Amino acid sequence: MNPIHHRTTSMATHLLGVALCMLALAAPHPNAAAQAAGGSHAGHGTASPAAAAPASAEWAEAEVRRVDAANGRVTLRHGPIRNLDMPPMTMVFHVRDPGLLAALKNGDKIRFQAVAEGGKYVLTQIDKQP
């Protein structure tokens, strides 16, 4: 393949990827109604009654990025949270029981259950993985 053609094709592919990402970011978020109602969670929407978890929340997986035991919060890089209709991202969660944070440290792999309560996302259970 001609080196110039290869660079041009690679650049075109890159630019197409950037354009698709920009379109995805410009699309209305599923929680746009909650945001319009006055809430936001660092651009991720706000927990609303409509986003509340069913009686039994599903388990999701995450990596602990920061533990803030003094304030009852933990930052997680998590996978999808189906019961909250939330895609993978990194964000701060409150914990219902601050004692759940006692055994956690940065880098730990966990499973957790989360619900929407009072405009916040709250972890109700944490299971540290080996």
Secondary structure as UniProt FT lines:
FT   HELIX           3..26
FT   TURN            30..31
FT   HELIX           32..36
FT   TURN            37..38
FT   TURN            42..43
FT   HELIX           49..51
FT   STRAND          60..68
FT   HELIX           69..71
FT   STRAND          73..78
FT   HELIX           82..84
FT   STRAND          89..95
FT   HELIX           98..101
FT   TURN            102..103
FT   TURN            106..107
FT   STRAND          109..117
FT   TURN            118..119
FT   STRAND          120..128
//
